[in-house]
Amino acid sequence: MLRWFNRQMRGIQILLLILPIVNWVIEIGVRWSKFIEKPGIGYCVLAILVSIGGMAIGFLDAIWCLLFKHLIFAVSEKDL
């Protein structure tokens, strides 16, 4: 899901991260797919935090995505 998200146009990414319920679903999908792709304690903790309270992190990710063109701690080496 991370690769799919990174392939979207920047405006679509921001829109997906601003819409409340949609951003939570996108965050869960991206974070858990990143954890499955590259297991690590940091990715696991972030995936669990997003699952519990992902909407706030989604809004931070919208700003981060606008500035740096990827999500916080979820850049895919394949998409660079």
NORBELDA-V697669 format. One line per field, one symbol per residue. phi: phi as a letter, one per 20 degrees, with the letter a starting at -180 (. if undefined). psi: psi as a letter, one per 20 degrees, with the letter a starting at -180 (. if undefined). Layout:
# NORBELDA-V697669
phi->???
psi->???
This chain:
# NORBELDA-V697669
phi->.fffffeffgffgfffeefgffffffgffffffffffbgafffffffffffecfffffffffffffedmafflcfeffee
psi->hgggghiqqghgggghihpghghgggggggghhghhgnpqhghgggggghhglihghhhhhggghhgikrrpkkpphhi.
